[in-house]
Amino acid sequence: MTSVLATLPCAAWAQGVTSSFTVGGNVTTPQTFKLPQLQALPSLAENVSFIAGTSTTNTTFTGPTLYSLLNNTVGIKVNTSVKNDLLNNVVIATGSDGYQVVYSLGELSPSFGASTGNPDLVAYANAPGQLLTTDGFARTTAATDTKGGRYVSNVQSITVEHIPTLTGTFAGGLSTSFTVTGQVTAPATFNLQSLAAMPAATVTPIGGTTTYTGVTLWNLLSSVGVTTNPNIKNNILQDYVIATGSDGYQQTVSLGEINPNFGPTTTTTSPDIIAYSMDGGTPGTSLGSNGFARLITPDDVSHGRWVSNLINLEVFDVSQWQVAAAQIIDLGNFAYSTQGFTLNGGTLTSTGGPGSLTAPTYTLNGGLIDSNATLGPTGNLTQASGTTQLKGTISTSNVMITGGSLQLLASNRLTAVTNLNMTGGSFDLNGFGQTLATLNGTGSVFLSSGTTSGALTVGSGTFGGNIVNHGATAGGLTVTGPGILTLTGANTYTGPTTVNGGTLAVNGSLLSAVTVNAGGILGGNGTVGSTTIAGGTLSAGNSIGTLNIAGNLTFTPAGSYLVQVSPSAADRTNVTGTATLAGTVQTQLQPGTFLPRSYTILTAGAINGAFGSLSSSGVPTGLAATLSYTPTIVDLNLTSVLGQTAGLSGNQGGVARAIDTGFNTGNGANGAFSGLYGAVPGAVPPALTQLSGEIATGAPTATFRTMGQFLGQMLDPFLDGRLGDIAPGGRADGGTPHYAQAANPGMTASDAGAPPLASGQGWASWGTVYGASGSVDSVGGTGSSTLSTSNVGGAGGIDYRLSPTMLVGMAVGGGGTDWSVNNGGTGHSDDVEGGIYGVSRFGDAYVSGAFAYAHHDLSTNRTVLVGAVSDRLTGSVGADHVAGRVETGERFQWVPDIGITPYAALQVQSLSTPGHAETDRSGLAAFALNYAGNTTTDTTTELGAKFDSQAYPVIGPFGETQLILHGRAAWSHDFSPTRTSLASFQNLPNASFTVTGAPEASDAALLSAGAEVRLSKTMALGAKFDGAFSGRSQVFAGTAVLRINW
């Protein structure tokens, strides 16, 4: 037989050339076929004429018939207890591009009509010996298709699918009407009158002489409008119709085989008709027991595809299933696959065992999914409208409710891995139990029915709707995790809430009482009912926030309270009732800059007990976490513990403890100190040293050294037996009779070769310039730093000789003193001094004394850098200084040219500094100190010997002069070498400390060397070097003097 075929459009849509295809579905032995397996099957050559434009091309396709491949090779499953069950199957051929065509097995089977025409093939060649190329190694053919739409190139799969059964009451008997439902635009009911009003057609079935008059099946379906998807190529070819008789007998007709565009025409074969008259008899009665309407398939010689007493025609689309209102579709223990499913008020069931339907999308608009029926396991399901009752199973993991209600008629009708998303509508547990992987969106969840408590179990999600009882009984919620279930709506159910895993974050409200078991966490910023932490964790807020408990809160010993803390806030729980405490508080400090402070982490109407322990993480170094309690409040305290830092010196520890006190007494609010907390290892001690303000302790040492030199000038007018060695570090010489005056008893200065200065009563004046530089090393234990001092000055005085053995005088002086502390700042003093003195001799012995007063304008400058905060601090204050020295000694002739004078001296100084405050020119003054008023007193003694030479004649610029050499060697002991200052931070109340500076050496060696030149009887010049040396200090000083007597 030759059929005319237009250009086949399906090849143009091919997405890839196939090399194999699978055969499966309702078959005995599913198989995969490649070219060798296909060629090995009995094949048939079938000639087809292709029409391209105005020309015709003949092509021969070779391959096994589609029916023989299914029936003889893989085997079609049939239920022998159902009459002609083979006719209840369709075949779906799918190409690699997704193109699909449906064939009814009745049209393929030789037993029901295919023997009268060219059978459909699975072709592997399109000319003798030539294999298919661009059409893939195999394609299906349809001999009666005049347009080529039923040809499937690049075959990827061939599936046998048993049709779903349309259930209902099949009492048999004569039918008087039938319905057309399913994938049609306007479902309708037809009776004899409506059929007779349509254009009539008459057919004579093959092998007989009887004629039937009626309406062609295609025209009937066209009158109600077959629904197609314009986005699917030739979607009509994916449709088939199920014809059902009053006795329940069913058979299928593919729309491709009756559509004039793709199937037989009135010029090629007799069409299928809905007959209402036989052999021209009376419509409605001439069919006799076959009813008023009968489906006639003229090519079916066995009449198996004929359906008498027609009651329903259901149009099915293998790509889009629909179940209309009042319609019942039975999956009948079969597994189906489609491109979409819509439930529009009908019932999907599965009698005789489990049946399933798989689709990418499922839409529920009300109806019933009955027992044994399953939607899934893949695809996305949407409950859109109406009330859909669920007694079967939804096994797809993605369920959306946008409207209406999805109501359970048994427990766990959704799979446990279901992700339920809601944008409206309701999910009604109806008193049953349901486990969900996630719950998200809005809408309502009804737990209970009028008599039964429902139980919802959820892993995680974010739900902004309402979970309610929906009846007199109380439903409950269980959270299992993993992850977080966040509830933001008003949830009024009153049954128990149990958290067994994951986190329940209530950001809305929850009337239910909550129990948190081991592995579970309760958090959020909303309100919950009475809560018991029974081995789980309470974590208020959403990092960071506050959870309110309308009722009581109870911790068991195994429970824990997790508190997350930022520099500005901490999690908090407010309890309206009683909080019974036990278990552990776990604090987690978030990254940030922390200072010592307190956070309220729990309030209650009353508090019973206390937490058993506190565990903290992220606490910066220098801080420690503790808990404190009042009858209604629990506070988390970040306490400053800088003083516990290992390896601190005395000064560093004093500053650290002061800062601890300032913050921990509740007065600390100075954020500039934050750089001390959480600092890198080793950074805190140097910062504490900078903060100490040690520079202030250098003022006494520096000014004592300056005053010591001034005392030395008064008792060291250089001539007339008063050369006197100046002792650096505040030690002075009291005026030793030198060799020229007492080489021999009674010898005068002239006798000794020196021009004697004026003796007896008279006046003398003198002037000196002097300076010194020295240092005192640091002391490790106290943490003091190395102190360096220097000073320059000048002095002048007037002597009056009361007698040859007694002299008194007065002097004034001034200068500048500087000091510095290693890496701790600098200091300066402008000095003004005044004093009186006297010397008295008793033979070779003498006694001398001096008293002085000085005023110092002191100033300090230092830079403090802690973290990112820097201060340039300046202090200034006026200080008063008094000092006195007494000395006694006796001269002996050691050798003919040298005299030695053993001596002893006592010197006392006192510096009084008023309290003063540092300032910062930038205005920050974050680390500025207030220094308390301070009086430092220093007492020293000296024990040693002085040396002088005879007067040697020297010829110089002034003619003949006299040169006298002097020296000293002594030991000095300081009874009060300590230097301290009491300071407090201006911007950190109650933070005071004592800082210790580098102390003077308790014992030092004094060495001096000098020379005096007598220019005349009334004038002398002198110069002298002094040094004081110890194991940790050294001072170098120099003096130049001019004296004039008159």
Secondary structure, DSSP 8 states (H G I E B T S, - for coil): --EEEE--GGGGG-SS--SEEEEEESBSS-EEEEHHHHHTS--EEEEEEEEETTEEEEEEEEE-BHHHIIIIII-B---TTSTTGGGGEEEEEEETTS-EEEEEHHHH-GGGTGGGS---BEESEEETTEE-STT-S-EE--TT-SSSTT-BSSEEEEEEEE--EE-S----S--SEEEEEESBSS-EEEEHHHHHTS--EEE--TT----EEEEEHHHHHHHH-B---TTSTTGGGGEEEEEEETTS-EEEEEHHHH-TTTS--TTTS---EEEEEETT--TTTTTGGG-S-EEE-TT-TT-TT-BSSEEEEEEEETTBEEEETT-EEE-TT-EEE-S-EEEEB-EEE-TTS-EEEE-SEEEE-SEEE-TTEEE-SSSEEEE-SSEEEESSEE--SEEEE-SSEEEESSTT-B-TT-EEEEEEEEEE-TT-EEEEEEEEEEEEEE---SS---EEEEEEEEE-SEEE--SSS--EEEE--SSEEEE-SEE---S-EEE-SEEEEESSEE-S-EEEETTEEEEESSEESSEEEEBSEEEEBTSS-EEEESS-EEE-TT-EEEEEE-SS-B-EEEEEEEEEE-SEEEEEE-SS---SEEEEEEEEEEEEE--SEEEEES--TTEEEEEEE-SSEEEEEEEE-GGG-TT--HHHHHHHHHHHHHIIIII---GGGGGGTT--TTSHHHHHHHHT-GGGGHHHHHHHHHHHHHHHHHT---STT-----BTTTB-------GGG-SSTT--TTTTTS-----SSEEEEEEEEEEEEEEE---TTTT---EEEEEEEEEEEEEEEEETTEEEEEEEEEEEEEEEETTTEEEEEEEEEEEEEEEEEETTEEEEEEEEEEEEEEEEEEEEEETTEEEEEEEEEEEEEEEEEEEEEE-EEEETTEEEEEEEEEEEEEEEE--EE-EETTS--TT-EEE--EEEEEEEEEEEEEEEE--EEEEETTEEEEEEEEEEEEEEEES---EEEEEEETTSTT-EEEEEE----SEEEEEEEEEEEE-SSSEEEEEEEEEEE-SSEEEEEEEEEEEEE-
